[in-house]
Amino acid sequence: MPASLVLVGAGKMGGAMLAGWLDAGLDPAATRVIDPNPAPEIAALCAARGIALNPASREPAAVVVLAIKPQGLEAAAPGLSGLLGPDGLLVSILAGKTVADLRARLPEAGAVVRAMPNLPASIGRGATGAVASSDVTDAQRALADALLAASGHVEWLEAEAAMDAVTAVSGSGPAYVFHLVEALAEAGVAAGLAPETARRLARATVTGAGALLEASPLEAAELRRNVTSPGGTTAAALDVLMRADGLTALMREAVAAAKDRAGELAG
């Protein structure tokens, strides 16, 4: 954990990351949180752990983590002056905001890590894509990796250009899975199940399949084949889902739309 850290933005994702860092050994006394409208639970956490919330001090920190909404960067940037020293590391989880965007608003930023976590980070099961600017040192990258890994799996990328795809696949991906549960439950109701029964079965099916996927060394395609008997009920359903205009086509379209939107947030 860094010697000192400033978290800018303590919403759902920022707050979840903060909790993970504290569990991993981050010193509360060396931590500051900047959020003009902190949620009651964040204010309570800061008070309980002795974390400075919205302090007047602008002393440089070893790491500054930006976890505000991308659209808020322009307005927030002037108030962050002085937080980044010459040897400081900026970690940004702002969707679509490139290293160049960040440096344009924060001229003090030298070493920059862009990261895109997702909602399961709130329970330590996140999937985060990350990329480091060329001037990030090995020590700073290791520091960023420790911070991000406190919330789950971290995948380091070679090129920043891949970040929009990460945003579209894993950043937004949990919402796709949640919608799958909704769609499966609705289909169950249409097939004759009571709504609550369909909801419980759909939820348990998706969470169980996810747990099996994690526990098994087999690829998802192999697991799918293992539960599909030729000519059986699952095969009949997959004939629909795997046709040319089926789930794969829809998912490609959805991910492309999310990636395009991430690109629009740049600048």
N, C-alpha and C positions, 0 to 999 in steps of 0.2 A: 504494500500500500504506500502511496506517496506521503512525503513529509508534510505536505499541505495541499488542500483541495478546495476549490470553489465550485459549487454546483449552481448553475444559472438556469432556473426553471425546475420546479419540483412538482410537476403534475404527476399523472399516473406512472409514466415511464421513468421520469427523473426520480420520483419518490421511491419506486421499486428498486432502482439501481442503488440509491442511497442506502436503503435497508440492507441490500446485499453486501455493499462495501463495509458497512458497520459490522455485519456478521463475520466478514472476512478479516477484520482487524483494523479497519480505518480508525484513526484516532479522532474522536469527536471534537476534542479541543483544538485540533488543527484543521477543522472543517468549517466552511461557511456556506450558507445557502442564501441565494438571492432570488426572491420571488415576491413581486408586489402584492399578490393575492394568494398567499399560501392556504392550502386546504387545512381544516382544523386538525386532521391527523398529522400533517407535516409540522404544524406549529407545536403540537403536543410532543412529537418525536424529538424535535429540536430542543424543547424545554427539558424533556426528560433526560436527554443524553448530553446536554451542555453544548449543543451546536449553535453557533452564532447565526441568527436569522436576520437577514437584511442589515448587517452591520454597516456603520459609516466607514470603516477601514477599507482602503483600497490597496492594501499591501499585496505585492505580487505573490502568487501561489505557484507551487510546482506543477500543478495540473488545474486547468479550468475546463469544466465539462459544460457544454451548451446543450440544454435539453428543452429549449423553448420551441414554440411552433415556428416553422420556417418563415411564415409571413411576418413574424414579429422581430426578425433579425435587424431590420433597418432601424426600428424604433429603440431596440434594446442596446444596440452597439455603442452609442456614446456613453452610456452609463457603465460600460465595462472597462473603460480606459484605466490603465494602471494595474489591472489584475494579472496581466501576462508580463513576466519579466523576460529578459533576453534568453534565459535557459528554460523557460516554461513550455509546457505542452498543452496545446488546445485539442480537446476531444469533442467533436461535434456529432450529434445524432440527428441533425436537421435534414430531413428528406429533401433531396434535390439540390442542396446548397453545396457547391463545389469548393475545393480548396481556394480557388481564385476568388469566388464569391466571399468567402470568409475573410480572406486577407484584404479584400477591397473595403470591407466594413470594419475590420479589426487590424489596422496596420501593424500593430505590435505582434501579431501572430507570426511565428516562425515555423516551429515544428507543429504540424497539424495531423491528427488522425481523424478520418471520417468513419463513422460507424453507424450501422442500422440494426438496432435490436428489434425484437418483437414482443408482443404482449406477454407470452409465457415467461419472459424475464421476471415478471412480478412474483413467480413462484420458483425462481431459480432454474427454469427449464427453457430459457430463451434460445434463439438461434440468431447470432449476430454476424453480419458481414462487416469487414473492416479493411481500410486501406491507409497506408502511411505516406505522407509527403516525403520527398527525397531527403529532406534535412532532419528527419526523425532519427535519433540515434538508436542503437541496439537497446540501450538501457531504457529509453523512453518507450520503445515499442514493447518491451517486456512489461513495463509499468502499465501501459494501456491494455495489454493482453490480460494482466492480472485483474484490472478493474472490470473489463468486459466479461471475463470468464467467471466472475462472481455471480453472474446472472444466467450462465449456461454455456452452450457451445459457441465457439468463436471460429470463424472462417476468414483467414487473411487473403486478400486479393492482390494480384500483381498490378492491376491497372485500375485507376479511378473510374474509367469509363464503365466498368462493370457494376458500379454502385447502384445505378438506376434499376438494373435487372435484379439485384439483391433486394432492393426496396419492393419491387413488384412480386418477387417470389416468396421470400421469408418475412419481410417486413409486413406486408399486407396479408400474407398467407393464412394466419390464424382466422381471419374473417372469412376466408373461403371455406375453411373447415367447419366453422360455426354455421355457415349458410348450408353446407352439406347436411348437417344435422337437421336444420329446419326443413330442408327439402325432403329428406328421408322421412321425417315425421309426417309431413303433409301427404306424402305418397302413401304412408301407412293408413292415414285417416281415409284417403280416397279408396283404399283397398278394403276398408271395413273395420279398422281398429278404432277403439275409443281414443279421443285426442290425447289424454294423459298417458294411456298405455303406449301409444305410438311415440310420444315424446320421450318417455323413459327408455323404451327399447332403442330408439335411434341414438340417444345420447350414450347409453351403455355400449352399443355396438361400435360407435366411433372411438370412444375412449379405450375400449378393449382392444380394438384393432391397432390403435396407436401403441398401446403397451406391448402387444405381441410383436409389432414391427421393431420396437426398441430392443426387446429381449432376444429376438431371433437374429442369427448371423445372415439369414437369407435376404436377398434383394426383394423389394416390393413385388416385382413381376413374378418371382418364383412363389412367393406366398399366395399371390392371386391364383396362380395355376394350381397350387396345392389344394385350394378350397373350391375348385371348379371341376365338378364331375362332367364328363362329356354328355351332352344331351340332358343335363339336369336343370334345376331351377336357376341356379347361379349363372350357368351358361346362357340361359334364355335372357336373363337381365343384362349380362355383359354384351350380348349381341346388339342390344340397344345402345348401351353406354359407349361401346367401342366402334360404332359405325362412323363413317366419314364425318358426319356432322354432330358427333356425340361429345362426350366429356373432354376428350383431348383437344378437339377444335375449340370448344368453349373456353377451356383453360388457357389455351394459347392466346385467344382474343382478349381474355380478361387480364392476363399478365402484360400483354402488349399495351393495353389501355392504361394500366397502372404505371408501366415504365414511361410511357409518353407523358403522363401527368407529372411524374417525378422530374422529367426533363424540363417541363414548363415552369417548375418551381425554382429553377436556377436563375441566377441574376439578382 
